Amino acid sequence: MVRIYELRQKEIINIRDGTRFGFVADLEIDKKNGEIKNMIVPGPARVFGVFGRDTEFCIPWESVKQIGDDIILVDVDPEECTEEL
């Protein structure tokens, strides 16, 4: 069993192209049945990291292939999981 705190300490890496998305910031959970729907990862920072972020990655839980000690391996198309803020 993995706790939410432990998920936030793991880096997400895409096995399709080796993209490093970053660390889990939040989870989307279905309130009716308690299932995790998506992992939310902040996108790259804007100008020098001072002005916030334009995008975030919304990675479906079904895309998770393996959870290791310090990484989460996913199989997603980066363009499909990118959302504008």
MILOTOR-467896 format. One record per residue (C-alpha): residue in three letters; x, y, z. Coordinates in steps of 0.5 Angstrom, whole numbers, plus 500, padded with zeros to 3 digits. Layout:
<rs>
AlaXYZ
...
</rs>
This chain:
<rs>
Met500500500
Val502507498
Arg500513502
Ile499520498
Tyr505523502
Glu509518499
Leu507519492
Arg508526492
Gln516524494
Lys516520487
Glu518523480
Ile514521474
Ile518518468
Asn514517462
Ile517510459
Arg515512452
Asp520517451
Gly524518458
Thr521525459
Arg521527466
Phe515530468
Gly516532475
Phe513530482
Val506529484
Ala503535486
Asp495533487
Leu491527486
Glu484527483
Ile479522486
Asp472520485
Lys468522491
Lys463516489
Asn467510489
Gly474513492
Glu478511486
Ile484515484
Lys483518477
Asn489523475
Met495525478
Ile497532477
Val504535476
Pro506542475
Gly508544468
Pro515547467
Ala516554470
Arg515561466
Val521566466
Phe526564471
Gly521560475
Val518567478
Phe512568474
Gly509561476
Arg506556471
Asp502556464
Thr501548464
Glu500542468
Phe500535467
Cys494531468
Ile496523468
Pro491518468
Trp492513474
Glu491507468
Ser497510465
Val501508471
Lys505502470
Gln510501476
Ile511505482
Gly518504485
Asp522506491
Asp523513488
Ile520514481
Ile513512478
Leu513509471
Val508512466
Asp506510459
Val502517456
Asp503521450
Pro505528453
Glu501532449
Glu495529451
Cys496530458
Thr498537458
Glu493542460
Glu493550460
Leu492553466
</rs>
